[in-house]
Amino acid sequence: MTTGNSIVYQLQQLLPDGQVSTEPEELHAVISPNSLQIAVRTPTCIVKPANEDELQSVIVYANQSGLNLTVTSSTGVHRNGGILNGGENILIDLSSWQEIDMIDRRNRVCRIQPGVTYGQLLAELAKHNMTLPTPLAPRSGKSVLASVMDREPTVWPNKQWDSSDPVSSTEFFFGTGDLFRSGAGGGPGTLEQQQKSGGAQKFSSGPSQTDFHRVVQGAQGTMGILTWTTLRTELKPSIQETLIAGSENLEDMLPFVYAVQRRMLGEHTFILNRTAAALLLAGEDQNMLFRLWGEFPEYLLVQNIAGFERLPEERLAYHSQEILGFARKHGLQLAELVEGISAQNLLDKAIRPCGEIDWRDRLHGSSLSIFFLSTLDRMPAFQQIFIKLVNENSISAADIGIYIQPIVQNHACQLEFILPFNPESRAELRRMKKVERQIVIHLIEEGAFFSRPYGSSAELVWKQNPANYELLKQIKNIFDPKRVLQRGKWDL
């Protein structure tokens, strides 16, 4: 590989309208001081291409010169470390690509570039009385594209028909530098010609019967770099009623969730334990955090009910009657307020950006998140395993946040454990690395499915499924044979 100065010079020649940054402060900001990744390296430089041609030039040059490229489209602290790399690397920053170049209300779809954040997109969609399912209180700097391509679950599970939703068509560069469009965006005709004929690039399969967006989705930058995606959007509720239930036992809530989700009733729904709910509601106010903590039931379930443009009152009344009936049947008390907690306030916090600092990090400055998929009925067993392990490591169970999110109409659930810690303490960092590995090993043994592997889970997950790992390496050989995208990640 050529020297750092030579690389920077060559990249500057390739980007007449873009930027190449070597500012130490900007380079070191990429690696969070609380990173739990075992081996990370500061990028040689940060490349900010101005357009697709410049981005393609960088990828082609990387193939010629052996560069290792990582990519980001979010700003702020990258909590999970997905953009980090243990070898010498060049970071491509697409956070300035913030165009929303299509909002199609008739087809309920929009097209966005990588740097568009949830705050930006929700504001633009609201002008058309539309909205988008969001993750639980995303950071202000979080890229929508990065989130959906990572399959991050949203708090609106019955609007999800497939784990890849709401992604529709995409455009991306493979590691070879070849430009590719998936889904309806692949043709026939250009995007402009498709739009003139009424096309909206909403269909995700294609070209032919392939689903090429699945090659790059969930790949954490190892297979391709996206330039835009179209997303399925939703109408904003015309009228809504948000209810909340509290319980000291998680098991008490599960039959109700199954009953409601099986019949596709209601809208947003999720479960938080006392700690997670306090972290979400308190904001930056530490006094409020500790006050709320003492008032909450052990678990809180939020259930939103809504009516839309067509017969909104009638729809709301029907869904409300059915949902309240299931609550009574399964012994839950649903109300607008529980122990002074407003259901609507909790939902409002959940579906809006939480600020520059992730809500999970508000207790001690940082946190370790361990998340995986299973079925809802197994959540209590996983919780008991987790609490036992943290107690064995002298971590207070009262500090642990728990977030349970049904996905794909409750065909599965994501369970997330949140372990707050002080990032200034080296001893804490070492302990969290040890605890993460120990917990992930036990969870895998019990059947947890880590579909979005970060940290210790990545290495351990691939060891559990060697056949899939070999298949992944073969896919990498096809689409990135020279290993220019995230070389070394997962040992690809």
N, C-alpha and C positions, 0 to 999 in steps of 0.2 A: 504494500500500500504506500502511496505517496505521503510526504510529510504533511503535518497540519497546516503550515503556512501555504504550501502549494495547493492543498485541497481548497482552502478558503479562497485563494486567488481564482482557481478554476471555476468554483461555484459562483463567484461574483461575476465572471464573464458570462455565465449561463443565465443570470438573472438581471437583465438590464433594468427591469421595472420592479423587481423584488428586492429583498434585503438578505444579507448574511451577517448575523450578529456573532461577535466573539466576546461580548461584554461579560466579564467574570460573574458579575452579580446576576445577570440574566441566566447564565449557564447553570450556576449553582442553585438557582431558584427552582429549576426543573426537579431536582432531587429534594424531596421534603425532608426536613431534619428528623421527622418521626418515622422515616421509612423503615419497614420491617423486612425489606428485601435483603437477602443474604449478600448478594454481589451486584453492585450497581456502579456505573461509571458516568461521570459528567460528560455530556456531549462535547465533541470537538468544536462545534458551532451550531447555531440555529438558523435554518434556512426558511425564509418566508417568501415563497413564490407568489407572484402577482396574478397568475392565471394558469390555465391547464397546460399551455405550451411550455411554460417554465417548469412546472412540476414534472412533466414528461421528460424534459431535458435533464433534470436532476436524476431521475430514475435510470435513464439510458446511460448517463455518465457513471452512475454507481455500478452498473453492469460492466462497464468498460474498465473501471479502475478498482473494483473490489470493495467499494464502500459498503458500510452497514447503516441502513436507514431505519430510524424510528419515526413515529408520527403522532402528533397531538392536534386536537381541535378545540379542547377546553382550555380555560385559563384558571389560575389559582392552584391550590394544592391538589395534586393527583393522588388521592388517598390509597388506591389499590395498587399503585405502582405498575400499571399496565404498559406505560410508555418507556419504562426503564430498561436498560440493557447492561449486561456485565462486561461487554467488550467496547472497543473504540467505535463510536457511532456519531452519526449526523442526525440531528432532530429536525424534522420538517414540521413547521408550525402553520396550520391552516386556520387558526382562530380568527384571522381577519377576513376570511371568506364568509360574509354574513348576508348574502343575498337570499331573499325569499321571492323567487321569480314566478311563482304561480300559486294562487289560491283559487280553487275551483269549487264553489259551493254546491253546484248541481251534482257533481260527482263525489263531493266530500273528500277532497284530496288536496295536498299542497306539495310544492317542491322546494327544498331548502339546500343550501350549501353547508359545509362542515362546521363553520364557526357560529351558526345561529344558535342562540341560547333559548331556554324555555321561556324566560321573561319576554324576549323579543317575539317569539313565535305566538305565544298566547295572546299578546297584545294585538298582533296583526289579525289573528283569527277572530278575536272578539269583535272586530269591526264588521265581520260577516256573520255574526251570531254563531260562531263555531268555536270549538275547543279541541284539545288533544289530550288523551290519557297521559298522565305524568307519573314518574317515579315518586316515591314518598319524599316530598320537600327537597327537590334537587338544589344543589348549590347554584348561586347566581351565574357563575362562570361555566356551568356545565353545558357542554355541547349536546343538543338534541340528537344529532346524528351519532355521536359517540355512544350515547346512552342506548338508543334503539339497536345499534349494531352490536352492542354488548348483551342484548336481550335482557336488559334490566327490567324487572317486573314493574307494572304500574298498579295504582290503587283502584283501577276500574276493570276488574277481571272479566266481566261478562261481555265486554267489547272486544275481547281477544279470542280469535278462533284458531290461532296457530301460534306456536312459540315465537315465530318470526315477526308477528304483527307488532306495530302498525307499518312495517316496512313494505313498500310496494316495489316500484322499479328503482334501479340504481345505475350509477355510472362510476366506474373505477378503473384504475390502472393496476394490472397484475405486476408482479415483481419483474417480469420481462420488459416492462415499459409499454406493453400493448394496452390500448384503450378498449374497454368492453362495457356494453350496456346490457343489463338484465331485465327480464320481464317485458312488459309492453313497450318500454323505452327502447328495446332493441330493434324495433322496426315493425313493418316496413316504413321507410321514409324518415326524414329528420324530425326532431321534436316539433319544429315549427309546422311542418306539413301534417304531423299527427294532430296538433292542436286545431289546425284549420278544419280538419275533418271530424272534429269532436272528440279526439283521443285525449286522455288525461294521464297516461302512464300509471294507471292504478293497479293493473294486473301484475302480480309478482312472478308468475311462472313464465319461463321463456329465456332465450329463443327456444322454439319447439316446446317439448315437455320437460325441459331442464329447469332447475332452480339455482342458477349460478350465484345468486346473492347469498346463498347458504355457504358457499365456499369462503366468503370473506366475513360473513356475520359470525361473531363469537370468536374470530381468529386473533383478536388483539393485535392487529397490524402485521401479522405474519404472512398474509396471502395477497393483500391488495390495499390500495389507498383510494378511498372514495372521494369523488368530487361533488356529487349531489345524490339525493335520494328523494323519492316521493313517499308521502306518508298518508295513511288513511286517517281522516279527521272525523270528528263527531259534532252534532249540533249541541249548542249550549242548552242546558235545561231552562225551560220557561218558568217552571215552578218546581220547588223541591222541598222535601222535609228530611232533615238529617236527625237520626236517632242514635243513641248510644246505650250500651249495656255494660254493667260492671259485674265482675265475679272474682272470687278468691281462687277459683279452680278453672284451669284452662279447659278441662274435659267438659264442663257444663256448657260451653259455647259451641262445641263442634257439631252436635246434631242439628242445631239451628242453621249453621253455615251450610251444611250439606243440603238441607231442605230448601233453603232459599236459592242457592246457586244451581241446584239441579233443575229448578223451574225457571231459571234465568230471570228472577225477580230482582227489583232494585237496581242500584247502580254501583257507586264506589263502596268498597268494603275492605276492612283490614283489622288486624288485632295487634295491640301494643300492650306490653306489660307496664307497670307503674313507672319504672325508670325511663323507658323509651318515650312514654307519653309526656313525662315531665320535661325531658330534654327537648322535645318537639315544641311544646307550648311556651316554655320559659324564655326563649330567645337568649339574649345576652345577659339577662337579669339573673344573677346567681342567687339572690335572696328569694326571688319568685320560684326558682328551680327547687330549692330545698323546702319551701313552703308547700308547693304543689305535691312534692314527693310524699309528704306525710298525709295528704288528704285522699290520694287516689286509691281505688280498689286495686288488687293485684293485677287484674287484666281488664282491658277496655276493648270492646268491640264497637266499631263504627259502621253503621249501615245507612247509606243514603238512598232516598227514594225520589224519583223525579218524573215530571211530565214534560213533554217537548212540544213542538209546534202544533201537532194534530191532537185535539182533545186532551190537552195537558191535565186539566182537573180530573177528568174521568180516569186517565191512566194512573195518576197519583193515588186516587182513591182506591182503585182496584189493587194496585201493588201494596199500598199501605195496609189494607184489610187482610190480604194474604200473609204479609210479613208479620204483622202483629199477631195473627192467628198462630203462626208457627212459633213465635216467641212464647206465647202462653202455653202451647203444647209442650215445649221443651224447657219450661220453667225459667225463662229469661224475662227480665223487666226492661223493655225498651222505652226510653224517654228522651226528651230534648236536653235534659240536664241530669247528670248523675254526680252526686257529691259536689255540686257547684260547678261541675265541668260542663261546658257548652259543647254539644255535639257539632254544631255548625262551626264553632271556633276551631275545634280540632280538625274538621274537614278542610276549612279554609287554609290552615297551616300546612296540611298535607298536600294540597294540590297547587301550592305556589312556591316559588323559589325561596329558600330559607336565608339567603344572604351569602356573603363571601365565604364564611366559615360553615362547614358542614354541621348540621344540628347534632350529629353523633359525637362531635368533639367538644361539646360545651362544658362538660363536667371537669375534665382535667387537662384539656388542651389537645388531646388526640384520642384515638380509639382504634382498637383492632376489631374488624368485622369478619366474622366467619359465617358464610352463607352457602346454602345448598338446597337441593330439591328433594322432596319426598311427597307422600300423600298426607292429607290433613289428619287422618286418624292416628298417624305415627308421631305427630308433633309432641304430645306429652312425654312419650318414651325418650325421644331425643333430648327434650328439655331436662329430664331427670339425669340422663347420662352427663350432659354438659354441666349441670350444677354440681354434681358429684366431683367432676374433674377440677372445676375451678376451686371448690372448697379444699381439695387435696393440695392445691397450689397456693393456699392462703389468700385467695382473692374473695372478697366479700360478694356473696350472691346478690346483695341489695344494690350493688353498683352495676350489675349486668342488665343491659337493655335487651329486650326480646321483641322482634317484629315478625309477624306471620302474615304472609301475603298469598292468598289464593291466586293462581294464574290459569289462563285458558279455561275459564268457567269452572274453576276448582277441579280440573282434572289432575292437578298437582298443586303443590304449595312451595313457596320459598320460605325457609326459616332462617332468620338472621340473628346471630348473637353478637352483641356489641359490648366490648370490654374496654371501658375508658382507662387511659393511663397518662402519666406525665411524660411528655416527649423530651423534657430536659434531663431526665434521669437515665444515665446509661444502664444502670442496673435494671430499671423498668423495661428498657428496650430489649435487653438480653432475656429477661424473664418472659416477656411477651412472645419472643421468637420461639422459646422453648415450649411455652404453653400452647401456642398455635399448632406446632407440629404434633404435640401429644394429643391434643383434642381432635385434630383432623384424622389422625390414625384411628382413633376409637370410633369416630363417626362413620368413616368408610367401612370399618368392620361391621357396623350395625346397619349398613345399607344406604347411607346418605349418598346422594348423587350430586357431585360437584360439576355442574354444567358450565360454570364460569370460573375456572380454576385460577386463583391468584395465590401468591405466597407459598406456604408449605403444601397447600392442596394440589398445586399444579404437578409437581414431581410425583406425589403419591398417587394421584389419579391416573397418570399414564402408566405407572407400574401395575395398577389394578387391571388395566385393559390393554395388554401388549398388542393385540390384533388391531385394534383401532389406532394405536400409536403408529404401527407400521403403515397402515393405510394413510394416515395423515402425512407421513414422510413421503409417500409416493405422490400425494397430491401436491406437496411442496415441490417435488422434483419437476412436476409439470408446469406449474404456474410461477415458480420462482427458483429456477434451477441453479442460479448463481448465489442464492441466499443473500440477496441484498436487503430484504425486509426482515428486520428483527432477527438477524443471524444469532443463533445460539439459544434463542428463547425456546424453552421446552426441548432443548438439544436438537432442534430441527436443522 
